[in-house]
């Protein structure tokens, strides 16, 4: 108790100093700072036996991270041991910015910045660790100066670790083996999450886990770990397997990119690593609502045009490769126009099946309908076995710029680039080069079969989304993913979609996932569930899995909803939920609120909603009932549901009256307040 009182007194003194401006945060060989409200506390110490820098985090007086390692190992020095804290300065940070294409449009970031200077045994200042500590977020990175030789640094290892209390449970997606899967295209961040598992459980492939990674610490603390600010100057990282004590940062596997490029990043001095981030709270609200992934970054270049988000049709997701022909794409262009959508996505093989000359005619036809085409490309050809065209155009800067000029001259607004080869710095350079060149030609960019976006919405103005998730195509390909669709949908808002845009490509209204709507995998979720995901999943360009036949065979209330659902959000609020079980979010676009939820449990779910922000307003409630008593009896016996088991209804209510809603299993609820 006396130790806790002493720490709190030191913290109170430090917070008081922060309020007056930059201050010394070093006392008794420790550096300590807190978020502006004093609840989130970060303490930096040196482990005395080998001089290892360590950090620990508490929230509201309770441990989130036990002492965990800091440090780098480079080709010329080891910054992970024989270190001493030689300085620690804290100053307040406050900035306001506007940002399209994320979960909020107007952001005010308030934090305390602490720069901890580390020195070696000779007393020479060799490295800073920069911390940004907000009320519910911590971001930190390593900053290295330029002092004499060398002029650059190659980082051989990063010793950063995350040591959680032993009672912590995990919500993690494993990193796959490299160069496996279809056409040797992995890793592509498309592995299934394991939910609420003990830390002692090993990852599926023994390769650790992809970011982001969610941890439940006891019954009243949550932490989501990720990284942000990764560009051409570093590699993307992941968490290694639990070693019985900690999770450590790991660099890409040597075999990625078909073995091309080193796994160790290098950068010029002075320079800095990307930011490691932790979003922390007593509930899941700070996890879902966090903007730390963009708060600590700035744009890398100016946009050459206004990159507008919007909705699109996408023939490939249900009609597949055979739909990439002139006549079928015309059907999807007409469908987009009928829905009032801005885009249509033309997928692989268009170069062979349609050809450049007829594509120009097709693009002109789309423009005549008020629809903008987006065109698919392979990222390359030599790090996997992909044959779908166009190939070998995006990895060569000379060919790429020629292709992008053709796209601009024909009025194409964006590209979708697929099948990347891993997380090495070499691949990060390719992502950045594609984005930078595309901006020169006024093109926005979607990535598919790719890495997690790490702050890219802020860094690259023409970036509009990444897959990096077990997305809708898997629902089409395997019945298993139809069977667990609700579980995954109730997971992504807490983990994958919490840290960046997610190009999922969902919202199926076909009962069966085939072109004739009478064959293929059986959809288990209701129509209302499907349209709820259009709100739950955030991406500035949503290419939905709707098909032209849905205009006549889907419920009109669903089609009417999908005609007006936005993809730009000004505000996002967490209402209720638990990863893999259920989720309810509220998003605001302009003056209109959309509250959407889905239920992945086996029983009807009654949820108490806090909709205080909607007091005194009228609302439209979309809800499901079972189609018949016979359906209820059958499902009560444990049989699996299908989309035909539900009937969607709509009614007008007072928002204040919606203190409780019921969501059926494999179904959803939507409330719209205008």
N, C-alpha and C positions, 0 to 999 in steps of 0.2 A: 504494500500500500504506500509506504514512504517513497519507494522508487517511482511509482506512478505519479504521486504528488509532485516530486521533483521534476519529472519530465513535463508535466502540465505547466508548472511554473515557468520552466525554460521556454516552453512553447508560447505561453502568454506574453512573455517578454519579447520573443522573436516576432510575434504577430504585431505587437505594438511598434516595434522598430520598422517593420515592413510598411505600416501605415504612414510612416514619416519619410519613406523613400528607401533607397538602397541601404542595406545594413549588413554588418558582419554576422553571419550565422554560425560561426565556429566557436565552440565552447568545449573545453575539456577533451579536445581531440575529436569531437563529433560535430557534424553539420546537420542541422535540423530545420525543416520548414513545414508549413501547412498550407492547405487551401484557404481561400479568403474567409470561409466560415469556421475554420479551425478544426473541422472534424477529420479531414484526411491529412495524415501526418507522414512525412518521409524523413527517415533518419539515416545518415551516412556515417559509417564507422570503418575502422581498419582492424581486421582480424590480426591480433598481435604476433602470432607465431611465425607467419610467413609474410606479413604485410599485405594481405589481400584486402582490397576495397570491397565493402559490403553495403547493402542498403536493406531497409526493412520498412514496411508500410502498415499502419494501423488506420482503422476507420471507426470513429466514435469510441475510441479507447479500446477497440478489439482488434486482435491481430488478423491481418489479411495475408501479408507475406512475412514469414520469418526471415532472419538475416540471409540474404541471397547475394551471390557473387556479381561483381562488376569487373569489366576489364577486356582488353584486347591483347592478342599476341601477333606481332608483325614480323616481317623478315629481319628487322634490325633491332627490335626491342620487345620485351615482355612487359606489358602494362597491366598485368593481372596480379603481380606480387611485388614484394619489396617496395611498396608504395606508402606514402604518408599524405595526409590531408594538410596542405599548406595554406589554403585559403577557402573561404566560403562566403559568398556575397548573395544576398537576397534583395530583389526589387519587385515592386508590383508591375503587372502587365495588364493592359486593358486595350482592346481594339474592337471595333465594329466593322463588319464587312457584309456584303451581299454575295450570295452564291446560288446560282441556278443549279439544277440537276442533283440536289441532295435532299435530305429530309426536312430542311428548313431553308428559307430564303434570306432571312435577316438574322444575323448572329452577332451576339455580344459576348466576347471571350474575356473573362476576368480570371487572372491566375497570379500566382507568385512564382517568379523565376529564381531559381537558385543555381549558381555556377560554382561548382566545387573543383578547386584546383588540386591536382594530384602531382606529387613530386617523387623522384626516386631517392635512393639511399644517399646520394650526394647532395640532396637538397635542390636539385634542378627541377623546375616546373616543366612537366612533360606532357600533361594532358588535362583537359577540363571535362567534367561530366556536367552537362546542362540539363536541369530539371525544370519542367513546367508543371506546377501543381495547382489544379483548379479544385472546385468543391467536390467533384466526383471523378476526376481524371488525373492521371500522372502520365507525362511523356518525358522521355529522357534520351539523350544521345551523347556520343563521344565526339569531342572537338579537339583536333590536334593542330598545333601551331607549326609554322615553318621557321625553324631555327637551324641555319647552316644546312648540312647534308642530312638526310637525302631530300630530294625535291618532291618525292611521292612516297606512298606507303602501300605495301601489299599486306592485307590482313589475312593471316593464316588461320586464325581462330578467334572467336568471340566467346569469352567466358561468362557472359551474362546468364544468370539463372533465375529461376522463380521457385522459391521454396514455400509451399503452402503447409498449413497445419495438417497433421496426419488424418484428421476426420474429413478432409475435403473430398468432394465428389466431382466428377468431370463430365463435360459434354463436348466430345472431341471427334474430329474427322481425321482418319489416318492418312499419312502421306503414302502414296503408292510406290512400288518399285519403279525404277525408270525403264523406259523403252519397252513397256508391256501394253496390253490392251489392244484395241482395234487399231491396226496399221501402226503399232508401236508409238502411239500418241501420248502416253502417260509419262509424267504426272500432269493432270489437268484439273485438280481440285474437284473431283467428281466421285469421291468415296462416301459411303454412308456414315452418318454420325452414330456414335455410341453414346447413349444418354444416361446420366446419373450413375456412372460407373466409378468404382474405386480407383484411386491413383495407381494401385498395384497392378491393374490390368494392362497388359502389354498391347501395343498397337498391332494392327492386323499384319502388317508387313515387316515390323521391326524397324521401321524408318522414321518413327516419331509421328508428329501431327502437323497438319497445315494450320496456318492462321486463318481466321481468328479461333481462339480457344477459350471456352467458357468454364468457369470453376464456381462451385457452390461451397462456401466456407462456413460450415455449421448451418444453422437455420436462419441466419439473419445477415449474411454477407454474400455478395456476388462479385466476381471479377472476370472481366473479358480482356484477354491479352491479344494484342495484334501489333502491327507496325505500320508506319506511314512515312511518306516522303522518299520512297524508293524510286530512283531514276537511273540514268545511264552510268552514274558514278558508284553504283554498288549492286550487289546481288539481292534477291529476295531471300528471306530466311524462313525457318520453321522451328518448331519445338522438337527436341530430341525426346526419346522415350524417358519415362520416369526411372531414375537410377536408384530408387529407394530413399532418396533425399530431396531431389530437385528435378525440374525440367530445365534443360540448357538450350540456348540458341544454337542452331545448327545451320550450316551453309548448304547449298545444293549438293546433290550427289554427283560424283565424277562422271557417271555414265549418261547423265542428262544431255540433251542436245546431240545425241548420238556420239557422245564423248568429246564434242568440240568445245573449246573454251575451258578455262580453269574454273574450279569451284570457289576459289578465293578471290574476293574483290580487291580492287586497287583504285586509289584516287590520289590526286595532287594535293600538296600541302601549301597553305593551310587548307584543311578540309574537315568534313564531319560525316559521321555515319547517318543512316536513317534513324527516325525516332522509334523507340520501343514504347508502346502505349498500354496502359491499364485503365479501364473504366470500372469504377468501384461504387457499390452502394448497398444499402440495407434492403433494397428491393430491386426488381429488374428494370424499373423506370430509368435510372441513369444509364443503364446498358443500352436500352433501346433508343433513347433520346440523345445520346452523346454526339457531339460534333468535333471531338478532339482530333479526329483524323484529318480535318481540314483547318482547324484553328491554328496549328503551329506552322502552316505552310503559306506560301505566296505563289501566284501564277508565274510560270516560267516564260510565257510569251503572251502577246496580245492577240485576241481573236481577229481574224481578217474579215469575219462576217458574223451575223447573229445566228448562233446555232440553236435552233428552236427544237424543243422536245415534241413529243406527240405520240399518236397511236398508229399502228400499222397492221396490215394483213400479211400472212406468211404462208405460202402454199406448201412448202416442204414439210412442215411439222406433221401434217396429217396426210397430204397427198403424195409426199415423198419425192424421190428423184424423178419419177415419171411426170411430175407436174411442171418440170422446168422445160416448158415449150411455149411457143408464142400464144397459142389459143388459151391454155390454162392460166397463164399469167394475165392475159386480158380479163379472164373471169375474176381474178383476185384484184386487179386494178378497179374493175367495175364494183366489186364488193367493197373495197376501201372507200370509193366515192359514195356508195349507198350508205355506209356507216358514218360518213363525215370524217374519215381518218386522213391523216396527213401523208402517210407513207405506205409503201408495199415493199417487202423484202424479197428479192429474187436470189435464190440460193445457188448452190454449186451446179456446175456443168452448163451454165448459161453460155459460156464461150463456145462450147461445141454444139449444144442443142439448138441455140438460137443464132449465135454468131454476132460479130460486132455491127454489121450493117443493119440487120433486122433489130438488134438491140436499140440502135438509134431510133428506129421507127417506133419501137415499143415504148421507149422513154418519152418520145414526143406524144404518143397516145395517152400515156399517163398524165403528162402535163395538161393535155386537153381536158382531162377529167379532174384536174386540181389535185393530183396525187404525185408525190415525189418518190421515185424508186431509190432503194438502197441495194447495192450489189455485193455479192459474196466473193471473197478471195481466200485461197490458201495462203498461209504465212510464208511458205517456201516449199522445199521438196527434199532436202538432203538430211533432215533430222527425223524423218518418219517415212512411211511408205504410202502417203496419200497420193491418190491419182486424180481426185476430183479437181476440175479446173474452175477458174484459172489458177495455175501453179507457177512458181518461180518468177513472180512479178513483184511481190511485196518485199522480198529480202534483198533485192539488188537496187541500189539507189538510182542508177541511171534508168533502168527499166521502170522502176516504181514511179519516178517523176513523169516519164512519158505517158504511163498509164493514167496517172492522176490528171494530167492535162486533158487526155481524151475524156475522162469522166466529167471534168469541169466544163469542157466545151459542149458536151451533150446534155448538160443540166442535171447531172446526178448530184444528190445532196450528201451522200454518205456511203461508207463501205463497212462491211462486216468481215473481219479477218480472223481466220480459224486455224486451229491445229498448231499451236506453238510447242516448243520443245523442252521447256523446263524453266528454272528460276535463276540460271547463271547471269552474271553481269552482261555477258554477250547478248542474252535474250532481252534483258532490260534495255539495252541500247537499241535493239530492233523495235521494241514497243515505242520508245521515245522517237526514233527516226520516222516511223510510220505516222505517228501523231503530228510531229513537227512538219513533215512534208505535206501531209493532208491539210493542215491549216493553211499552208501557202496557197493551196488550190481551193480553199473554202469548203472542205469536206469534213464532216463529222465521222467519228470512228467508233464502231462496236467491236469488242473482242470476244471470241468464242473458243472453246477448247484451250483455255488460257490460265494465267495466274490470277491471283486475287488482286483487285485494284487497291493501291496503297496511297490514298490521298489524291488520286489522279484527276478527280473532278475539279479540284482546286488548282492543280499544277498545269493541266492541259485543257484549255477552254473548249476544244472541239472533241474531247473525250465524252462519250455518252453511255457507256456501260460495258460490263463484262459478264460472261457466264460464270465460270469458276464455282460451279455448284452442280449437284446432281439434278439437272434441269428437266424440262418437259419432254425432251426427246426420249428420255429413259422411260417415261410413262407410256409413250407410244411403243417402245421396243419390248418391254417386259411386263407381264401381268403383275409380278411382284411389286413393281413400283406403283402400279395402280392401287394395289392392296395397302400400301403404306403411304399413299399420297398425303393423307391428312396428317400423319405424324410428321412428315417432312415440312409440310406447310406451316405447322405449329412450331417448328424449330427455327426456320430461317430468319424470322424477324428478330430473334434474340442473339443470333450468332452471325451468320454470313451477311445478311442484309443490314445488320447494325453498323457495319464498318464501311460499306460502300455500295454503289449501284449494283443491282443483280439482274442480269438479262436472262430471266427465266423462260420467257416465251410461252406462258401457260394460258389459262382460261379456255378449257375445252367445253364446248356445248354439244358435241357429238356424244351420244350414249355409248357407242362402240368406236374404238379408235382406228377406223378404217375409212377409206374414201366414200364407201356406200353407206356409212353409218349403221351397218348391220353386220359387220365382221371386225375382227381385230380384238384387242384387249378390252375388257369390260371395265368401264369407269365405275368406281365405288362411291364417289362423292356426288353430292347433289349439284344441281345447276346453281343454286344460291351459293354454295361453297365456292364454285368456280369463279363467279363474278366477285365474290368477296376477296379472292386473292389478287384481283386487279387493283385493289386498294392496299392490301397487306404487303404486296411485293413492290418495292420502290425501284424504279428505273426510269430515266427521263424519256426514253423511247421504248414503248412497250409493243412488241410485235406479237400479237395475240394468236392463239391456236384456234381461232374461229374459222369456220368454213362457209362458203357461199350458201350451202343448203340450210344453214342455221337461220337465215332470214325467214324461212317458212316452217322449219321443224323444231325450232327452239321456242320456249315461252317468250311472248312478246315483251313481258316486263324485264326479262334478262337482256334482250336485244336493245330495248329502249335504254336500260341502264348503261350498257356497254357503248352506246352512242354518245353518252354525255360524261362518262367517267374521265377525269383528268389524269395527267401524268406529272404535272408540276405541283409541288406541295410547298406551302408557305410555313407550315407548322406540323409537327408530329408529336403525339402524346401517347404514352403507354397507359392503357386502362386496366388490363388484367391479363393473367396468363401464366403458364409454366411450360418450359421447353418440351416439345414433343407431345403435350397434352391438349393445350388450348391457348388461344391468343386473341385479345381484343385490342385494337389500336384505333386512335382517332387521328385523322389527317385533315388539314384545312387547305383548300385551294381558293384563294381570294376570300370571299365571304361565306363560302359553302364548306360545311363540315361533313366528312364521311367517317362514320364509325363502322368498322368491319371486324368480324370475328369468325373463327372456325373452331370446331370441336373434334379432336382426334381420339377422345376416349370412347369407351364402349357404351356409355350411358348418357341420357339427356343431361345437359349441363345448365343449371340455373345460376346466373351470374348477376351480382350486384354491380351496377355501373355508377361511376362518379362522372356525371355529365354536367357538372356545375357550370362549365363554360357555355352551356347551351340553355341556361335558365330563361324561361319565358318565350321560347321559340317553338314554332311548329316543325314537326319532323315527319318524314316518310319512313316507315318501318317495313323492311323486307324480311320475311321469316318463312320457315318451312314447316309443313305438317306431313305426317305419314300419309301415303296415298290411300290406305284403307286399313281396316282392322286386321285383315288377313296379313298385311305387311307387318304390322306391329307384332302379331303373334309369331310370325316366321322369324323376325329379327330377335325376338325375346328368347328364341331357342338357340341363339348363337350363330345363326346363319349370317353370311356377309351381305351387306347392303349393295344395291346398285343404284345408279342415277334414277331409274324408273320408280324407286320406292318413295320418292319425295314429291310434294307439290309445293311450289313457291307461291307465296301470297304477298300482298302489299296493302298497307292501310296507313291512314294519316293519324298521328297522335301528337300529344304535347310532349316535347322532349323531357320536361321535368317529370313526367309520369313514368318515364322509362328507368325506374330504379332497379328493376330486374328484367332480364330477358332469358329465354330458354333457347339453347342451341342443341339440335338433335345430333347424334353421332354421325360423323362423316358429312356434316352439314355446316351451315353458316348463318350469320345474321348481318344485316346492313341497316344503318340508320343514316339518313341524309337530312341535313338541316340547312336550309337556304336562308 
